[in-house]
């Protein structure tokens, strides 16, 4: 959780969901992005980790429930649980996380019927980054691409020991992709078509939607989501900035090496593009303040 440092009282909540695999460790993979946004806006950011699975509907509901519980704790701690203090909620997701936010919206009316006054939200707005709605079969390729791109973004020190460490990680990831490929007969629920149909049929509700894409991103499917949103009567704002599918991810392993001697072999190693993260944070800040 990222809470405003300048004031003990927040003016809004951000629910963040990361991409496939990376979303299991949001405060490691997205720390630079989330910290920058929190420090510059004064909102409370709740990053919900989740494990990969095929039942995206259940995953979406589970992460939403976890967010509501965490939000309720912050509200009660700050005396914001009364009806007149309902605060806006901003749903922010990257890649698969963006899809999960879209799917979670399908169940909003159901959850609202069963919620108490302390869990009610004000306006709901979405900032979806590099939305990805791939099939289960295509996701095998995406995970392998993630691994290769992530390792290619390594920068900084670490020397031969760090290189060996990354080679070992990659050697474990490739067999994982091969095992997953054998299960390509599985499908996500909702699948690609069902997700877009749900959006187009008006199940997705939002007061404001911004879709952020990158100039060099073969995995981005914001265009299909934009069309479905238009069919569902939801107006969107589209933004494209330099970068690729992994631009929101920045891992400062040097930071963790200093905290844990076990990781000292990774000292000086950073993965990602800090300038790209800053560009994304700038767009997010504009969205929150507009």
C-alpha beads as a LAMMPS data file, in Angstrom:
LAMMPS data file: protein, C-alpha beads

290 atoms
289 bonds

1 atom types
1 bond types

-500.0 500.0 xlo xhi
-500.0 500.0 ylo yhi
-500.0 500.0 zlo zhi

Masses

1 110.0

Atoms # bond

1 1 1 0.000 0.000 0.000
2 1 1 1.180 3.501 -0.848
3 1 1 -0.221 6.272 1.330
4 1 1 0.356 10.036 1.050
5 1 1 3.311 11.209 3.117
6 1 1 2.467 14.900 3.167
7 1 1 -0.945 14.361 4.749
8 1 1 -2.535 11.618 6.832
9 1 1 -5.824 12.005 4.984
10 1 1 -6.251 10.700 1.453
11 1 1 -8.628 12.247 -1.089
12 1 1 -9.073 9.123 -3.233
13 1 1 -8.107 5.506 -3.752
14 1 1 -6.253 3.774 -6.587
15 1 1 -6.656 0.027 -7.059
16 1 1 -3.677 -1.260 -9.041
17 1 1 -3.357 -4.638 -10.767
18 1 1 -0.174 -5.595 -12.594
19 1 1 0.374 -7.810 -15.615
20 1 1 0.588 -11.604 -15.890
21 1 1 3.175 -13.102 -13.501
22 1 1 4.466 -9.609 -12.633
23 1 1 1.165 -8.869 -10.904
24 1 1 2.011 -11.398 -8.210
25 1 1 4.704 -8.995 -6.952
26 1 1 3.351 -5.501 -7.675
27 1 1 5.355 -3.697 -4.983
28 1 1 8.560 -5.067 -6.475
29 1 1 7.847 -4.882 -10.207
30 1 1 5.898 -1.595 -10.173
31 1 1 7.382 0.147 -7.138
32 1 1 9.025 2.989 -9.098
33 1 1 5.778 3.788 -10.936
34 1 1 3.451 3.535 -7.935
35 1 1 5.781 5.456 -5.619
36 1 1 6.090 8.310 -8.105
37 1 1 2.325 8.617 -8.518
38 1 1 1.610 8.424 -4.794
39 1 1 4.201 11.042 -3.882
40 1 1 2.880 13.504 -6.469
41 1 1 -0.872 13.171 -5.954
42 1 1 -1.863 12.387 -2.373
43 1 1 -4.017 9.359 -3.216
44 1 1 -3.782 6.022 -1.464
45 1 1 -2.668 3.253 -3.831
46 1 1 -3.608 -0.317 -2.980
47 1 1 -1.727 -2.822 -5.156
48 1 1 -3.401 -6.233 -5.002
49 1 1 -1.220 -9.249 -5.857
50 1 1 -2.783 -12.199 -7.654
51 1 1 -1.695 -15.591 -8.926
52 1 1 -2.106 -16.659 -12.526
53 1 1 -5.126 -18.754 -13.381
54 1 1 -7.658 -19.406 -16.128
55 1 1 -10.782 -18.188 -14.282
56 1 1 -10.384 -14.481 -14.865
57 1 1 -13.872 -13.719 -13.600
58 1 1 -13.108 -15.273 -10.223
59 1 1 -9.684 -13.608 -10.135
60 1 1 -11.270 -10.230 -10.856
61 1 1 -13.832 -10.627 -8.067
62 1 1 -11.204 -11.870 -5.608
63 1 1 -8.860 -8.939 -6.222
64 1 1 -11.764 -6.486 -5.982
65 1 1 -12.842 -7.952 -2.627
66 1 1 -9.257 -7.720 -1.336
67 1 1 -9.115 -4.070 -2.405
68 1 1 -12.426 -3.257 -0.702
69 1 1 -11.190 -4.804 2.558
70 1 1 -7.966 -2.793 2.469
71 1 1 -9.837 0.391 1.534
72 1 1 -12.232 -0.103 4.434
73 1 1 -9.286 -0.309 6.858
74 1 1 -7.907 3.017 5.598
75 1 1 -11.354 4.627 5.719
76 1 1 -12.010 3.548 9.276
77 1 1 -8.524 4.568 10.420
78 1 1 -9.023 8.053 9.010
79 1 1 -12.680 8.493 9.904
80 1 1 -13.781 8.330 6.265
81 1 1 -16.330 5.548 6.582
82 1 1 -19.376 7.819 6.847
83 1 1 -21.709 8.144 3.864
84 1 1 -20.897 11.812 3.313
85 1 1 -17.197 10.991 2.952
86 1 1 -17.434 8.663 -0.039
87 1 1 -14.225 9.092 -2.049
88 1 1 -13.475 8.513 -5.733
89 1 1 -11.876 5.257 -6.794
90 1 1 -9.467 4.957 -9.716
91 1 1 -8.907 1.517 -11.212
92 1 1 -5.464 1.205 -12.769
93 1 1 -4.236 -1.921 -14.522
94 1 1 -1.390 -3.028 -16.754
95 1 1 -1.831 -5.735 -19.428
96 1 1 -3.790 -8.624 -17.856
97 1 1 -4.452 -6.357 -14.870
98 1 1 -6.332 -4.020 -17.210
99 1 1 -8.500 -6.931 -18.387
100 1 1 -9.239 -7.960 -14.799
101 1 1 -10.450 -4.443 -14.007
102 1 1 -12.744 -4.528 -17.039
103 1 1 -14.123 -7.922 -16.027
104 1 1 -14.529 -6.864 -12.374
105 1 1 -16.780 -4.064 -13.571
106 1 1 -19.220 -6.698 -14.888
107 1 1 -19.980 -7.671 -11.284
108 1 1 -20.184 -4.195 -9.730
109 1 1 -23.964 -4.136 -9.420
110 1 1 -23.931 -7.560 -7.767
111 1 1 -21.274 -6.487 -5.228
112 1 1 -22.988 -3.175 -4.515
113 1 1 -26.198 -4.984 -3.585
114 1 1 -24.301 -6.867 -0.880
115 1 1 -22.054 -4.073 0.418
116 1 1 -22.416 -1.905 3.502
117 1 1 -22.076 1.877 3.608
118 1 1 -18.376 1.727 4.544
119 1 1 -17.482 0.010 1.265
120 1 1 -19.418 2.335 -1.027
121 1 1 -17.362 4.307 -3.530
122 1 1 -17.782 7.646 -5.206
123 1 1 -17.013 8.110 -8.888
124 1 1 -15.286 5.183 -10.618
125 1 1 -12.630 5.913 -13.204
126 1 1 -10.282 3.657 -15.162
127 1 1 -6.697 4.152 -16.340
128 1 1 -5.862 1.036 -18.373
129 1 1 -2.292 0.554 -19.590
130 1 1 -1.479 -1.721 -22.556
131 1 1 -4.734 -3.680 -22.188
132 1 1 -4.234 -7.334 -23.111
133 1 1 -7.070 -9.776 -23.746
134 1 1 -5.134 -12.709 -25.187
135 1 1 -6.377 -16.268 -25.421
136 1 1 -4.831 -18.957 -23.224
137 1 1 -2.797 -20.249 -26.151
138 1 1 -1.397 -16.812 -26.995
139 1 1 -0.596 -16.176 -23.331
140 1 1 2.020 -18.927 -23.437
141 1 1 3.846 -16.915 -26.087
142 1 1 3.359 -13.729 -24.074
143 1 1 4.928 -15.209 -20.946
144 1 1 7.936 -16.366 -22.911
145 1 1 8.208 -12.947 -24.556
146 1 1 7.937 -11.328 -21.118
147 1 1 10.871 -13.401 -19.914
148 1 1 13.072 -12.527 -22.877
149 1 1 12.202 -8.826 -22.827
150 1 1 12.633 -8.562 -19.086
151 1 1 16.090 -10.068 -19.200
152 1 1 17.086 -7.899 -22.174
153 1 1 16.258 -4.807 -20.106
154 1 1 18.920 -5.608 -17.523
155 1 1 21.231 -2.701 -16.850
156 1 1 23.857 -1.827 -14.275
157 1 1 26.415 -3.914 -12.452
158 1 1 26.391 -7.365 -11.001
159 1 1 29.111 -8.767 -13.219
160 1 1 29.444 -12.446 -14.049
161 1 1 27.593 -13.590 -10.920
162 1 1 24.491 -11.573 -11.857
163 1 1 24.621 -12.841 -15.459
164 1 1 24.707 -16.424 -14.233
165 1 1 21.766 -15.708 -11.946
166 1 1 19.651 -14.376 -14.820
167 1 1 20.659 -17.277 -17.070
168 1 1 19.442 -19.664 -14.366
169 1 1 16.104 -17.814 -14.113
170 1 1 15.641 -17.951 -17.880
171 1 1 16.472 -21.663 -17.962
172 1 1 13.607 -22.277 -15.534
173 1 1 11.143 -20.064 -17.382
174 1 1 11.529 -21.754 -20.770
175 1 1 10.482 -25.210 -19.532
176 1 1 7.520 -23.550 -17.795
177 1 1 6.384 -22.145 -21.134
178 1 1 6.781 -25.567 -22.737
179 1 1 4.640 -27.204 -20.042
180 1 1 2.014 -24.487 -20.423
181 1 1 1.951 -25.057 -24.182
182 1 1 0.845 -28.641 -23.613
183 1 1 -2.208 -27.279 -21.818
184 1 1 -3.121 -24.943 -24.672
185 1 1 -6.523 -26.578 -24.864
186 1 1 -7.515 -24.621 -21.748
187 1 1 -9.293 -21.304 -22.130
188 1 1 -9.775 -18.269 -19.981
189 1 1 -13.169 -17.466 -18.534
190 1 1 -14.394 -15.066 -19.728
191 1 1 -12.507 -15.635 -22.957
192 1 1 -11.423 -12.996 -25.465
193 1 1 -14.794 -12.693 -27.217
194 1 1 -16.868 -12.851 -24.026
195 1 1 -14.831 -10.046 -22.457
196 1 1 -15.303 -7.672 -25.373
197 1 1 -18.972 -8.634 -25.723
198 1 1 -19.533 -7.827 -22.062
199 1 1 -17.985 -4.398 -22.525
200 1 1 -19.904 -3.736 -25.750
201 1 1 -23.199 -4.784 -24.112
202 1 1 -22.857 -2.136 -21.407
203 1 1 -21.627 -4.275 -18.492
204 1 1 -18.565 -2.055 -18.111
205 1 1 -19.435 1.077 -16.124
206 1 1 -17.054 3.988 -15.658
207 1 1 -17.256 7.740 -15.301
208 1 1 -13.983 8.245 -17.149
209 1 1 -11.653 5.937 -19.086
210 1 1 -8.133 6.585 -20.352
211 1 1 -6.375 3.938 -22.457
212 1 1 -2.592 4.260 -22.489
213 1 1 -0.634 2.545 -25.277
214 1 1 3.028 2.417 -26.268
215 1 1 4.551 3.026 -29.685
216 1 1 6.434 -0.281 -29.730
217 1 1 3.986 -2.792 -28.282
218 1 1 2.854 -5.858 -30.224
219 1 1 0.870 -7.176 -27.257
220 1 1 -1.367 -4.139 -26.782
221 1 1 -5.076 -4.603 -27.595
222 1 1 -6.402 -1.196 -26.584
223 1 1 -7.889 -0.640 -30.044
224 1 1 -10.322 -3.568 -29.693
225 1 1 -11.253 -2.437 -26.192
226 1 1 -11.820 1.109 -27.437
227 1 1 -14.258 -0.161 -30.080
228 1 1 -16.140 -2.265 -27.525
229 1 1 -16.342 0.663 -25.115
230 1 1 -17.763 2.853 -27.874
231 1 1 -20.410 0.203 -28.608
232 1 1 -21.240 0.146 -24.904
233 1 1 -21.665 3.912 -24.792
234 1 1 -18.498 4.619 -22.783
235 1 1 -16.388 7.559 -23.908
236 1 1 -12.637 7.082 -23.781
237 1 1 -9.484 9.139 -23.976
238 1 1 -6.587 7.463 -25.790
239 1 1 -2.935 8.317 -25.190
240 1 1 0.143 6.885 -26.895
241 1 1 3.663 7.477 -25.601
242 1 1 7.128 6.046 -26.408
243 1 1 7.781 2.642 -24.897
244 1 1 6.906 -1.052 -25.074
245 1 1 4.711 -3.502 -23.204
246 1 1 7.050 -3.721 -20.219
247 1 1 7.670 0.013 -19.836
248 1 1 5.711 0.269 -16.540
249 1 1 8.042 -2.313 -14.970
250 1 1 11.234 -1.230 -13.246
251 1 1 13.063 -3.523 -10.833
252 1 1 15.778 -1.969 -8.700
253 1 1 17.419 -5.159 -7.478
254 1 1 20.212 -3.095 -5.962
255 1 1 17.635 -1.816 -3.453
256 1 1 16.749 -5.337 -2.348
257 1 1 20.364 -6.492 -2.368
258 1 1 21.134 -3.803 0.207
259 1 1 18.200 -4.960 2.355
260 1 1 18.957 -8.678 2.122
261 1 1 22.545 -10.048 2.057
262 1 1 21.272 -13.202 0.350
263 1 1 20.699 -11.083 -2.775
264 1 1 24.086 -9.338 -2.763
265 1 1 24.993 -10.994 -6.060
266 1 1 22.410 -8.726 -7.691
267 1 1 23.946 -5.559 -6.290
268 1 1 23.931 -2.778 -8.893
269 1 1 21.455 -4.559 -11.191
270 1 1 18.371 -2.711 -12.440
271 1 1 15.825 -3.890 -14.983
272 1 1 13.742 -1.472 -17.007
273 1 1 13.719 2.092 -18.272
274 1 1 13.389 4.710 -15.521
275 1 1 12.612 7.475 -18.024
276 1 1 9.755 5.410 -19.487
277 1 1 8.321 4.886 -15.997
278 1 1 8.465 8.635 -15.425
279 1 1 6.528 9.275 -18.650
280 1 1 3.816 6.843 -17.562
281 1 1 3.664 8.404 -14.101
282 1 1 3.224 11.832 -15.722
283 1 1 0.215 10.564 -17.691
284 1 1 -1.242 8.957 -14.593
285 1 1 -0.874 12.164 -12.590
286 1 1 -2.655 14.106 -15.360
287 1 1 -5.467 11.552 -15.289
288 1 1 -5.889 11.777 -11.509
289 1 1 -5.877 15.559 -11.475
290 1 1 -8.144 16.130 -14.463

Bonds

1 1 1 2
2 1 2 3
3 1 3 4
4 1 4 5
5 1 5 6
6 1 6 7
7 1 7 8
8 1 8 9
9 1 9 10
10 1 10 11
11 1 11 12
12 1 12 13
13 1 13 14
14 1 14 15
15 1 15 16
16 1 16 17
17 1 17 18
18 1 18 19
19 1 19 20
20 1 20 21
21 1 21 22
22 1 22 23
23 1 23 24
24 1 24 25
25 1 25 26
26 1 26 27
27 1 27 28
28 1 28 29
29 1 29 30
30 1 30 31
31 1 31 32
32 1 32 33
33 1 33 34
34 1 34 35
35 1 35 36
36 1 36 37
37 1 37 38
38 1 38 39
39 1 39 40
40 1 40 41
41 1 41 42
42 1 42 43
43 1 43 44
44 1 44 45
45 1 45 46
46 1 46 47
47 1 47 48
48 1 48 49
49 1 49 50
50 1 50 51
51 1 51 52
52 1 52 53
53 1 53 54
54 1 54 55
55 1 55 56
56 1 56 57
57 1 57 58
58 1 58 59
59 1 59 60
60 1 60 61
61 1 61 62
62 1 62 63
63 1 63 64
64 1 64 65
65 1 65 66
66 1 66 67
67 1 67 68
68 1 68 69
69 1 69 70
70 1 70 71
71 1 71 72
72 1 72 73
73 1 73 74
74 1 74 75
75 1 75 76
76 1 76 77
77 1 77 78
78 1 78 79
79 1 79 80
80 1 80 81
81 1 81 82
82 1 82 83
83 1 83 84
84 1 84 85
85 1 85 86
86 1 86 87
87 1 87 88
88 1 88 89
89 1 89 90
90 1 90 91
91 1 91 92
92 1 92 93
93 1 93 94
94 1 94 95
95 1 95 96
96 1 96 97
97 1 97 98
98 1 98 99
99 1 99 100
100 1 100 101
101 1 101 102
102 1 102 103
103 1 103 104
104 1 104 105
105 1 105 106
106 1 106 107
107 1 107 108
108 1 108 109
109 1 109 110
110 1 110 111
111 1 111 112
112 1 112 113
113 1 113 114
114 1 114 115
115 1 115 116
116 1 116 117
117 1 117 118
118 1 118 119
119 1 119 120
120 1 120 121
121 1 121 122
122 1 122 123
123 1 123 124
124 1 124 125
125 1 125 126
126 1 126 127
127 1 127 128
128 1 128 129
129 1 129 130
130 1 130 131
131 1 131 132
132 1 132 133
133 1 133 134
134 1 134 135
135 1 135 136
136 1 136 137
137 1 137 138
138 1 138 139
139 1 139 140
140 1 140 141
141 1 141 142
142 1 142 143
143 1 143 144
144 1 144 145
145 1 145 146
146 1 146 147
147 1 147 148
148 1 148 149
149 1 149 150
150 1 150 151
151 1 151 152
152 1 152 153
153 1 153 154
154 1 154 155
155 1 155 156
156 1 156 157
157 1 157 158
158 1 158 159
159 1 159 160
160 1 160 161
161 1 161 162
162 1 162 163
163 1 163 164
164 1 164 165
165 1 165 166
166 1 166 167
167 1 167 168
168 1 168 169
169 1 169 170
170 1 170 171
171 1 171 172
172 1 172 173
173 1 173 174
174 1 174 175
175 1 175 176
176 1 176 177
177 1 177 178
178 1 178 179
179 1 179 180
180 1 180 181
181 1 181 182
182 1 182 183
183 1 183 184
184 1 184 185
185 1 185 186
186 1 186 187
187 1 187 188
188 1 188 189
189 1 189 190
190 1 190 191
191 1 191 192
192 1 192 193
193 1 193 194
194 1 194 195
195 1 195 196
196 1 196 197
197 1 197 198
198 1 198 199
199 1 199 200
200 1 200 201
201 1 201 202
202 1 202 203
203 1 203 204
204 1 204 205
205 1 205 206
206 1 206 207
207 1 207 208
208 1 208 209
209 1 209 210
210 1 210 211
211 1 211 212
212 1 212 213
213 1 213 214
214 1 214 215
215 1 215 216
216 1 216 217
217 1 217 218
218 1 218 219
219 1 219 220
220 1 220 221
221 1 221 222
222 1 222 223
223 1 223 224
224 1 224 225
225 1 225 226
226 1 226 227
227 1 227 228
228 1 228 229
229 1 229 230
230 1 230 231
231 1 231 232
232 1 232 233
233 1 233 234
234 1 234 235
235 1 235 236
236 1 236 237
237 1 237 238
238 1 238 239
239 1 239 240
240 1 240 241
241 1 241 242
242 1 242 243
243 1 243 244
244 1 244 245
245 1 245 246
246 1 246 247
247 1 247 248
248 1 248 249
249 1 249 250
250 1 250 251
251 1 251 252
252 1 252 253
253 1 253 254
254 1 254 255
255 1 255 256
256 1 256 257
257 1 257 258
258 1 258 259
259 1 259 260
260 1 260 261
261 1 261 262
262 1 262 263
263 1 263 264
264 1 264 265
265 1 265 266
266 1 266 267
267 1 267 268
268 1 268 269
269 1 269 270
270 1 270 271
271 1 271 272
272 1 272 273
273 1 273 274
274 1 274 275
275 1 275 276
276 1 276 277
277 1 277 278
278 1 278 279
279 1 279 280
280 1 280 281
281 1 281 282
282 1 282 283
283 1 283 284
284 1 284 285
285 1 285 286
286 1 286 287
287 1 287 288
288 1 288 289
289 1 289 290
